[in-house]
Amino acid sequence: MTALLAVLAGLLGAFTVLGTASPASAADCATAWSSGTVYTGGMTASYNGDNWQAKWWTQGETPGVAAVWADQGACGGSSGGGTGGGSCNYPAWVAGQSYATGAIVQYSPNGQYYVATHDNPGYDPTISTWYWSPYTCTGGSGGGGTGGGTGGFVVSEAQFNQMFPNRNSFYTYSGLVAALSTYPGFATTGSATVQKQEAAAFLANVDHETGGLVYINEVDQSGNYCASEPYGCPAGTYAYYGRGPMQLSWNFNYKAAGDALGVDLLDNPGLVASDAAISWKTGLWYWNTQTGPGSMTGHNAMVNGAGFGETIRSINGSIECNGGNTAEMQDRVNDYLSFTSILGVPAGSNLTC
Protein backbone atom coordinates (compact mmCIF):
# COMPACT_ATOMS: atom_id res chain seq x y z
CA MET A 1 0.00 0.00 0.00
CA THR A 2 1.12 3.51 -0.70
CA ALA A 3 2.62 5.36 2.22
CA LEU A 4 0.35 7.95 3.71
CA LEU A 5 0.62 10.80 6.09
CA ALA A 6 -1.24 10.20 9.27
CA VAL A 7 -0.67 10.94 12.81
CA LEU A 8 -1.74 10.93 16.23
CA ALA A 9 -3.12 13.23 18.62
CA GLY A 10 -3.81 12.55 22.20
CA LEU A 11 -0.21 12.49 23.50
CA LEU A 12 -0.12 9.51 25.80
CA GLY A 13 2.79 9.71 28.18
CA ALA A 14 3.60 7.96 31.39
CA PHE A 15 1.57 10.26 33.57
CA THR A 16 -0.77 9.31 36.40
CA VAL A 17 -4.33 10.55 36.02
CA LEU A 18 -5.37 12.33 39.17
CA GLY A 19 -8.35 10.95 41.05
CA THR A 20 -11.55 12.97 41.35
CA ALA A 21 -11.40 15.43 44.20
CA SER A 22 -14.23 15.54 46.73
CA PRO A 23 -14.15 18.94 48.42
CA ALA A 24 -16.60 19.83 51.14
CA SER A 25 -18.08 22.49 48.86
CA ALA A 26 -17.73 22.54 45.10
CA ALA A 27 -15.27 25.01 43.61
CA ASP A 28 -16.39 27.64 41.13
CA CYS A 29 -16.55 26.33 37.57
CA ALA A 30 -13.86 27.44 35.19
CA THR A 31 -14.80 28.67 31.71
CA ALA A 32 -16.67 25.94 29.84
CA TRP A 33 -14.53 23.64 27.69
CA SER A 34 -14.66 24.40 23.96
CA SER A 35 -13.57 21.95 21.25
CA GLY A 36 -12.11 24.80 19.19
CA THR A 37 -9.97 26.29 21.96
CA VAL A 38 -6.27 25.48 22.35
CA TYR A 39 -5.30 24.56 25.91
CA THR A 40 -1.75 24.27 27.20
CA GLY A 41 -0.47 22.50 30.29
CA GLY A 42 -1.98 23.93 33.48
CA MET A 43 -4.98 25.59 31.86
CA THR A 44 -8.41 24.66 33.21
CA ALA A 45 -11.90 24.26 31.80
CA SER A 46 -15.20 23.02 33.14
CA TYR A 47 -17.11 20.14 31.59
CA ASN A 48 -19.98 17.95 32.80
CA GLY A 49 -20.02 19.54 36.26
CA ASP A 50 -16.29 19.10 36.93
CA ASN A 51 -13.23 21.30 36.50
CA TRP A 52 -10.47 19.79 34.38
CA GLN A 53 -6.79 20.72 34.04
CA ALA A 54 -4.82 20.18 30.84
CA LYS A 55 -1.59 18.23 31.32
CA TRP A 56 -0.13 19.32 27.97
CA TRP A 57 -1.16 20.99 24.72
CA THR A 58 -4.58 19.91 23.48
CA GLN A 59 -7.39 20.98 21.18
CA GLY A 60 -10.66 19.19 20.53
CA GLU A 61 -10.03 16.36 23.00
CA THR A 62 -12.98 15.85 25.33
CA PRO A 63 -12.41 16.00 29.12
CA GLY A 64 -13.25 12.67 30.69
CA VAL A 65 -12.35 10.82 27.49
CA ALA A 66 -8.88 12.05 26.53
CA ALA A 67 -5.94 11.29 28.82
CA VAL A 68 -4.64 14.84 28.45
CA TRP A 69 -7.21 16.07 31.00
CA ALA A 70 -6.92 15.59 34.78
CA ASP A 71 -10.19 15.74 36.73
CA GLN A 72 -10.02 18.44 39.40
CA GLY A 73 -13.34 17.53 40.96
CA ALA A 74 -16.90 18.82 40.99
CA CYS A 75 -17.58 22.51 40.54
CA GLY A 76 -20.57 24.73 41.24
CA GLY A 77 -22.70 26.52 38.68
CA SER A 78 -23.05 25.66 35.03
CA SER A 79 -20.28 23.52 33.62
CA GLY A 80 -21.15 24.04 29.96
CA GLY A 81 -19.72 21.86 27.30
CA GLY A 82 -22.60 19.41 27.16
CA THR A 83 -22.37 15.82 28.21
CA GLY A 84 -19.75 13.23 27.66
CA GLY A 85 -21.88 11.81 24.88
CA GLY A 86 -22.66 8.23 24.13
CA SER A 87 -25.33 5.88 25.35
CA CYS A 88 -25.27 4.28 28.79
CA ASN A 89 -25.48 0.71 27.58
CA TYR A 90 -21.86 -0.33 28.02
CA PRO A 91 -20.68 -3.75 29.23
CA ALA A 92 -19.62 -4.41 32.78
CA TRP A 93 -15.89 -4.32 33.48
CA VAL A 94 -14.35 -7.78 33.81
CA ALA A 95 -11.11 -8.25 35.75
CA GLY A 96 -8.39 -9.82 33.63
CA GLN A 97 -10.09 -9.07 30.30
CA SER A 98 -7.97 -7.13 27.83
CA TYR A 99 -9.25 -3.67 26.91
CA ALA A 100 -8.08 -1.43 24.08
CA THR A 101 -7.79 2.33 24.39
CA GLY A 102 -11.23 3.91 24.01
CA ALA A 103 -13.15 0.95 25.48
CA ILE A 104 -15.95 2.06 27.79
CA VAL A 105 -17.19 -0.07 30.67
CA GLN A 106 -19.43 0.13 33.70
CA TYR A 107 -17.74 -0.63 37.01
CA SER A 108 -20.33 -2.66 38.92
CA PRO A 109 -19.14 -1.87 42.49
CA ASN A 110 -19.99 1.83 42.11
CA GLY A 111 -22.15 1.83 38.98
CA GLN A 112 -19.93 4.41 37.27
CA TYR A 113 -18.57 4.39 33.71
CA TYR A 114 -14.89 4.49 32.73
CA VAL A 115 -13.02 4.85 29.45
CA ALA A 116 -9.67 3.15 28.83
CA THR A 117 -6.99 5.77 28.28
CA HIS A 118 -4.35 3.12 27.59
CA ASP A 119 -4.51 -0.53 26.52
CA ASN A 120 -4.57 -2.75 29.61
CA PRO A 121 -5.16 -6.36 30.66
CA GLY A 122 -8.24 -5.69 32.80
CA TYR A 123 -6.86 -3.45 35.53
CA ASP A 124 -9.32 -2.08 38.11
CA PRO A 125 -10.65 1.31 36.86
CA THR A 126 -10.71 2.80 40.36
CA ILE A 127 -7.13 1.80 41.13
CA SER A 128 -5.26 1.96 37.82
CA THR A 129 -6.11 5.56 37.02
CA TRP A 130 -3.41 5.92 34.37
CA TYR A 131 -5.23 3.25 32.37
CA TRP A 132 -8.78 4.43 33.07
CA SER A 133 -10.60 7.75 33.38
CA PRO A 134 -14.17 8.50 34.51
CA TYR A 135 -16.64 8.69 31.64
CA THR A 136 -20.01 10.45 31.61
CA CYS A 137 -22.75 9.33 29.26
CA THR A 138 -26.43 9.95 28.69
CA GLY A 139 -29.29 8.01 27.17
CA GLY A 140 -30.59 4.52 27.69
CA SER A 141 -29.75 2.39 24.69
CA GLY A 142 -26.65 1.47 22.81
CA GLY A 143 -25.50 1.88 19.21
CA GLY A 144 -27.02 -0.59 16.81
CA GLY A 145 -29.93 0.05 14.53
CA THR A 146 -29.64 2.48 11.68
CA GLY A 147 -29.27 5.74 13.54
CA GLY A 148 -26.12 7.52 14.66
CA GLY A 149 -23.58 5.69 16.73
CA THR A 150 -22.05 6.28 20.14
CA GLY A 151 -21.20 9.90 20.84
CA GLY A 152 -23.37 11.05 17.93
CA PHE A 153 -21.26 9.37 15.22
CA VAL A 154 -23.37 8.83 12.09
CA VAL A 155 -22.16 5.22 11.83
CA SER A 156 -23.55 2.94 14.53
CA GLU A 157 -21.53 0.12 16.02
CA ALA A 158 -23.79 -2.41 14.29
CA GLN A 159 -23.15 -0.72 10.93
CA PHE A 160 -19.42 -0.57 11.64
CA ASN A 161 -19.39 -4.31 12.34
CA GLN A 162 -21.33 -4.92 9.14
CA MET A 163 -18.76 -2.94 7.17
CA PHE A 164 -15.82 -4.78 8.70
CA PRO A 165 -16.95 -8.34 9.54
CA ASN A 166 -13.39 -9.71 9.58
CA ARG A 167 -11.62 -6.80 11.24
CA ASN A 168 -8.69 -7.19 13.58
CA SER A 169 -9.84 -6.75 17.19
CA PHE A 170 -7.29 -3.93 17.51
CA TYR A 171 -9.48 -1.65 15.40
CA THR A 172 -12.25 -1.07 17.93
CA TYR A 173 -15.36 0.99 17.31
CA SER A 174 -14.87 2.60 20.72
CA GLY A 175 -11.33 3.54 19.70
CA LEU A 176 -12.68 5.28 16.62
CA VAL A 177 -15.36 7.10 18.59
CA ALA A 178 -12.79 8.20 21.16
CA ALA A 179 -10.72 9.71 18.35
CA LEU A 180 -13.56 11.71 16.81
CA SER A 181 -13.29 14.66 19.20
CA THR A 182 -9.87 15.44 17.71
CA TYR A 183 -11.58 16.63 14.51
CA PRO A 184 -15.11 17.72 15.47
CA GLY A 185 -15.92 18.74 11.88
CA PHE A 186 -15.52 15.19 10.60
CA ALA A 187 -18.87 13.62 9.62
CA THR A 188 -20.71 16.50 11.32
CA THR A 189 -20.48 19.09 8.51
CA GLY A 190 -23.28 19.70 6.02
CA SER A 191 -26.55 17.84 5.67
CA ALA A 192 -27.24 14.45 7.25
CA THR A 193 -26.63 12.87 3.84
CA VAL A 194 -23.27 14.61 3.41
CA GLN A 195 -22.22 13.60 6.91
CA LYS A 196 -22.90 9.94 6.18
CA GLN A 197 -21.24 10.19 2.77
CA GLU A 198 -18.09 11.55 4.38
CA ALA A 199 -18.03 8.79 6.99
CA ALA A 200 -18.55 6.19 4.24
CA ALA A 201 -15.79 7.73 2.12
CA PHE A 202 -13.28 7.75 4.97
CA LEU A 203 -14.08 4.18 6.01
CA ALA A 204 -14.03 2.97 2.39
CA ASN A 205 -10.49 4.23 1.94
CA VAL A 206 -9.54 2.73 5.29
CA ASP A 207 -11.04 -0.59 4.19
CA HIS A 208 -8.89 -0.56 1.07
CA GLU A 209 -5.70 0.44 2.88
CA THR A 210 -6.00 -2.24 5.56
CA GLY A 211 -7.69 -5.11 3.74
CA GLY A 212 -10.91 -4.63 5.66
CA LEU A 213 -9.28 -3.44 8.91
CA VAL A 214 -7.32 -6.67 9.02
CA TYR A 215 -3.79 -5.26 8.83
CA ILE A 216 -2.34 -2.96 11.47
CA ASN A 217 1.18 -2.95 10.05
CA GLU A 218 2.29 -2.99 6.44
CA VAL A 219 2.80 -6.58 5.30
CA ASP A 220 6.16 -5.91 3.64
CA GLN A 221 8.28 -4.14 6.23
CA SER A 222 11.56 -4.44 4.33
CA GLY A 223 11.31 -1.08 2.59
CA ASN A 224 13.63 1.74 3.55
CA TYR A 225 11.30 4.59 4.46
CA CYS A 226 14.12 6.67 5.95
CA ALA A 227 14.54 9.81 3.86
CA SER A 228 17.59 12.01 4.27
CA GLU A 229 16.43 14.60 6.79
CA PRO A 230 18.30 16.59 9.49
CA TYR A 231 16.47 14.68 12.23
CA GLY A 232 17.28 11.30 10.68
CA CYS A 233 15.53 8.09 11.71
CA PRO A 234 16.07 7.69 15.46
CA ALA A 235 13.75 4.68 15.69
CA GLY A 236 15.78 2.79 13.07
CA THR A 237 16.23 2.90 9.31
CA TYR A 238 13.47 0.39 8.69
CA ALA A 239 11.07 1.55 11.42
CA TYR A 240 8.84 3.85 9.39
CA TYR A 241 6.76 1.38 7.38
CA GLY A 242 2.99 1.78 7.06
CA ARG A 243 0.87 1.58 10.21
CA GLY A 244 -2.73 2.21 11.17
CA PRO A 245 -5.94 2.77 9.22
CA MET A 246 -4.26 5.08 6.69
CA GLN A 247 -0.88 3.28 6.75
CA LEU A 248 1.31 6.15 7.92
CA SER A 249 4.87 5.77 6.59
CA TRP A 250 8.20 7.56 5.99
CA ASN A 251 10.16 9.33 8.69
CA PHE A 252 9.19 12.78 7.46
CA ASN A 253 5.51 11.90 7.67
CA TYR A 254 5.82 10.62 11.22
CA LYS A 255 7.79 13.76 12.10
CA ALA A 256 5.42 16.22 10.44
CA ALA A 257 2.32 14.61 11.88
CA GLY A 258 3.86 14.28 15.32
CA ASP A 259 4.92 17.91 15.34
CA ALA A 260 1.47 19.04 14.25
CA LEU A 261 -0.29 17.10 16.98
CA GLY A 262 2.24 17.41 19.79
CA VAL A 263 3.25 13.74 19.87
CA ASP A 264 6.71 12.30 19.31
CA LEU A 265 6.02 9.79 16.56
CA LEU A 266 9.48 10.12 15.08
CA ASP A 267 10.98 8.40 18.12
CA ASN A 268 7.95 6.24 18.81
CA PRO A 269 6.38 5.18 15.50
CA GLY A 270 5.04 2.00 17.09
CA LEU A 271 2.42 4.03 18.96
CA VAL A 272 0.37 4.04 15.76
CA ALA A 273 0.15 0.25 15.94
CA SER A 274 -0.26 -0.19 19.70
CA ASP A 275 -3.01 2.22 20.72
CA ALA A 276 -6.43 1.98 19.05
CA ALA A 277 -7.52 5.58 19.64
CA ILE A 278 -4.16 6.97 18.54
CA SER A 279 -4.18 4.78 15.46
CA TRP A 280 -7.61 6.09 14.45
CA LYS A 281 -6.48 9.65 15.12
CA THR A 282 -3.66 9.25 12.60
CA GLY A 283 -6.16 8.36 9.92
CA LEU A 284 -8.47 11.22 10.85
CA TRP A 285 -5.52 13.62 10.90
CA TYR A 286 -4.60 12.77 7.34
CA TRP A 287 -8.19 12.84 6.14
CA ASN A 288 -8.97 16.22 7.67
CA THR A 289 -5.71 18.12 7.17
CA GLN A 290 -3.63 16.67 4.35
CA THR A 291 -4.06 17.00 0.59
CA GLY A 292 -1.37 14.46 -0.28
CA PRO A 293 -0.82 14.35 -4.06
CA GLY A 294 -4.24 15.92 -4.63
CA SER A 295 -5.49 19.47 -4.35
CA MET A 296 -7.83 19.12 -1.37
CA THR A 297 -8.28 17.07 1.78
CA GLY A 298 -10.63 14.10 1.84
CA HIS A 299 -12.85 16.07 4.23
CA ASN A 300 -13.11 19.04 1.89
CA ALA A 301 -13.73 16.80 -1.11
CA MET A 302 -16.79 15.29 0.53
CA VAL A 303 -18.30 18.34 2.23
CA ASN A 304 -17.78 20.65 -0.76
CA GLY A 305 -19.22 18.30 -3.37
CA ALA A 306 -16.04 17.36 -5.25
CA GLY A 307 -16.91 13.70 -4.86
CA PHE A 308 -15.35 10.45 -3.70
CA GLY A 309 -12.90 10.37 -6.61
CA GLU A 310 -11.04 13.35 -5.19
CA THR A 311 -10.47 11.52 -1.91
CA ILE A 312 -8.68 8.80 -3.88
CA ARG A 313 -6.52 11.45 -5.53
CA SER A 314 -5.54 12.91 -2.14
CA ILE A 315 -4.39 9.47 -1.02
CA ASN A 316 -2.72 7.90 -4.05
CA GLY A 317 -2.74 10.51 -6.80
CA SER A 318 -1.61 9.32 -10.22
CA ILE A 319 -0.78 5.86 -8.91
CA GLU A 320 -4.50 5.12 -9.16
CA CYS A 321 -5.93 8.21 -10.87
CA ASN A 322 -5.59 9.49 -14.44
CA GLY A 323 -5.44 5.98 -15.90
CA GLY A 324 -3.07 4.56 -13.28
CA ASN A 325 -4.05 1.41 -11.41
CA THR A 326 -7.75 1.49 -12.22
CA ALA A 327 -8.42 -1.84 -10.48
CA GLU A 328 -7.24 -0.42 -7.15
CA MET A 329 -9.26 2.73 -7.72
CA GLN A 330 -12.36 0.69 -8.50
CA ASP A 331 -11.91 -1.36 -5.33
CA ARG A 332 -12.14 1.85 -3.31
CA VAL A 333 -15.23 2.89 -5.26
CA ASN A 334 -16.85 -0.50 -4.64
CA ASP A 335 -16.18 -0.17 -0.91
CA TYR A 336 -17.72 3.30 -0.92
CA LEU A 337 -20.82 2.11 -2.76
CA SER A 338 -21.21 -0.71 -0.26
CA PHE A 339 -20.84 1.57 2.75
CA THR A 340 -23.21 4.27 1.49
CA SER A 341 -25.74 1.49 0.92
CA ILE A 342 -25.33 0.34 4.53
CA LEU A 343 -25.84 3.92 5.72
CA GLY A 344 -28.84 4.40 3.44
CA VAL A 345 -27.59 7.41 1.45
CA PRO A 346 -26.84 7.98 -2.26
CA ALA A 347 -23.21 7.80 -3.30
CA GLY A 348 -23.27 11.10 -5.21
CA SER A 349 -21.34 11.90 -8.38
CA ASN A 350 -17.67 12.01 -9.40
CA LEU A 351 -16.83 8.63 -7.91
CA THR A 352 -13.64 8.00 -9.88
CA CYS A 353 -10.52 10.00 -10.59
N, C-alpha and C positions, 0 to 999 in steps of 0.2 A: 504494500500500500504506500501511496505517496506520503512523504513526511508532511506534517501539518503543524502549524503553530497552535499551541493551546496551553493554557496554564492555569495555575491554581490560585485560588484566593482562599482565604480562610486561615492563613498562617498558623499551623499547629506546631507549637513548640513544647518543650517539656516544662510546662507551667502547671501549677496546681490551682484548680478552680476553687474560689473561695466559697464556703458554705453560706447559705442564706442567713442574714442577721435577723435577730428577733428582739429589737429594742422595745422598751416599755411603751414608748409612744412613737408612732411612725414619723420619720423625718419628712421634711418638705420634699415634694417631687421636683426633680430637675426638669429642664425643658424636655418636652416629649421627643422621643427618638424619631428621626426621619431617615428614610432609606436613601435620600439624595444627599445627606450631609456627610462630610468627611470628619471622622473622629480620630484623634491621635491618643496615644497612651496617657491615661490619667483623666481624660475627659469623661463626663457623666451624661446620662440621658435617662429619662423615665420611660418605662414600657410595662404594660400589664400590671400596674399597681406597685411595681418595684423600681428602685433606682439601680442603674447598671453603670459600671466603670469599664472603659475600654482599656485593654492591656497593651494594645499596639494599634497601628494604623488600621482603620477599617472604613468601609463604605458599603451600605446595602446589606450588611449581615445582621440578621435579626437577633436581638437579645433573647437569651433563653434557648436559642438554637445553635448559634455560632460560638465556638470556644473562645473567641476574642473578648467576649463580654464576661465580667465577673459580677455576680449578683450582690448588690449592696444592701438588700433587704427591702421590706415594704416601705412605701412612702404614702403620705397623706395627700388628699386632693386628687385631681384628675391626672392620670398617668399618660393619657394620649397614646397614640401609636397603635391602637387597635388591639386585637388579641393575637395570641401566638399562632392562630390559624390551625386548620386541620380538624378532623373529626376526633371524637373521643372513643373510638372503637379500636384501641390498640391492644395487642396481646399482652398477657401477663409476663413479667420478667421471670426467666428461669435460670437459676444458678448453674453455672458450668456450660451454658449454651453460648456459642460464639455469636457476637453481634458486630455488624459492620457500622462504620461511621454513618450517622443519620438515622439509624434504627430507633424507633420510638416504642417504649414499653410502659406498662402500668406496674408500679411496685405495690404488690398486694398488701404488705404490712401497713402502709400509710395511705394507700389509694391514690397516690400522686403519679404523674407521668414524668418520664425522663427521656432525653434524647442522647444517644451515644455520640460523644465528641471525638472519640478515637476508637478504632477497632479494639475489641477486648473479648476475652474468653468467658464472659458471663460474670464479671465482677459485680459486687453489690453497688447499686446506684447511690445509696446514701453514704457509702464509705469511700468508694473509689471515685472521688469527685473530679479527677482529671479526665476520667473516661466517660463520665456522665454529667449532664446538666439538667436542672429542672426544665420541664416543658409544659406550657399552658396551651390547652386546646379547647375548642367549643364545638357544640353540635352533638348529635347522638348516634350517627351511623357512619360507617366507614366509606371508603372509596367505592369501587364497584359500579355497576350500572353503566349508564351512558353519559352521565353528567360529568362535571369537573372533578378532578382528583383531590387528594389531600392538599391542604394549604391553598385551595383555589386553582390548582393546576388544571388546565383544560383536558388533560389526559388522565383518566382514572387508573387506579392500580390494575383493575381487571382488564382495561384496554391495553395497558402497558404489557401485561403478561400475555395477552393475545398477540401483540406485535412481536414479542420476543419469547416464544415458547421454549427455546433451547438455550436461553441466556446463561452465562456464567453467574453463579450466585454472588460474585463480587459486585456486579452491577445491580445494586438494589434500587427499587423504586424510591424508598425513603432517602437513599443517598442523593438521588436526583432532586427530589423535592427540597431537601436540605440545602442544595446548591442554588436553587432558584432565586433566593433573595439577593444573591450577588448581582444579578442583572434583572431588576424588577420590570423592565420593559419587555422582556422575553415572553412571548405568548400571552401578553396582556395588552398589546397595542392594536388599535383598530377594532373592527367589528368582531363579533363572536366567530364568524366564519374565518376571518383573517387570522385570528388567534390560533384556531385549530389548524389552519393550513401551515402556519409557521412551526407549530409543534410537530406536525407530521413531517415537514421538510427537514427539520433538524434531526429527528429520530430516523428518518429514511437514510440520510447521509451517514449517521452513526451506524445504522444497520449494515450498510455497505462496507464501511471502514473496519468493522469488527467481526464480520461474518455472522451477524445476528446477535451481537453482544456476547459472543463466545470468547473472543481473544482480548486479553488485557494487554499483553505485550506483542510486539511485532514477531511474527514467526521466524523470520530470518534476521538474526541479531548480529550477523557477521559484518554488516556494512560499517564503514568508517564515517560516522556522522559528526566528526570533529573538524570543523572549519578553522582556518587560521585566524584567530582572533586574539587581541591582547590578553584577555582573561583565560584563554586556553580551554582545557577540558579537565578540570580538577577531579571529576568523578571517574575519569578513565577515558581513553581514546574511543573505546567501543561502548560507552555507557549511554549514548544519546539516541538510541533506536526508538521506534514508535511505541508510545504507551497511551492508554486511555481511550475514551470513546471517539476522539478525533485523531488518535495516533500522533501525538506530539513527538517531534524528532528534531535533531541537529542541536548542537550546543548553543548556537545563537538564538534559536527559538526558545529553548529553556531559559536562557538568560533574559531575553527581552520580556517574555511573559512573566517570569519571576520578578523582574524589576517593576513591571507595571502593577503587579498585584501585591508586592511587598513580601514575597516568599522566595527563599533561596532554592530555586530548582536547579541552578547550575551545579551546586554542590550535592544536591539531594534529588536527582531525577527520579529515583525510585518511589518518591512520594506519590507520583501520578499513578502508580500501579499498586499502591498499598493502602490507600484511603479512598473509599467509595465517593464521599462527598467532594473531596479534592479532585478526584479523577473527573467527575461530572463537571466541576467548575472549569477545568481546563477546556473541555469541549464548548461550554457556554461562553467562555472568554473568547475563543477563536470565532465562534459564530456571531457574537455581538460586536466585536471590535476590530476584526481583521478582514481585509479584502483579499489577501493572498494574491494569486495571479490575476484576479478579476478587478473590477472597478468599484465594487460595493460589497458590504458585508452580507452574510446570509440573512441576517435580521432585516436589513434595509431592503434587500431583494424581495422579501416576502411581504413586508408591511407597506411597501411603496408600489406594489403591483408589477415588478419586473419579472416575476415568475420563478418557478423552481429551477429552471435551466441556469439562471444566474448564480444560484447557490452552488451548483456543480462547478461553474467557472471559478468561483472564489476559492474552491478547494483544490481542484486539479487542473484548471486552465486548459491549455491546448493539449495536454496529455489525453483528455477525454473529449474536449470541445473542438469545434472547427474541423470535424472529420478525423479526430484522433481515434482513441479507442472507443468506438461507438457502443460496443457490447457492454463495457463497464458503465458508460453513461446510461444506457438503457436499463441496467440493473438498478441504478439509483432511481430512475423514473418509475420502474415497476414497484419498488419499495414504497415510493411516495404515493402512488395510486392505491396501493393496498392500505396504507395507513390513513389516507383521507377517507377511504371507504369505511374503515373501522370507526372513525370519528364522525362519520355522517355528513361530510362537507364535500363540495365539488373541488376538483383539483386545480381549476383555473387554467389559464393559458400559458404559453411560452414554457413548456415543460422541458425542452431540450436546449442544448447550447451548440 
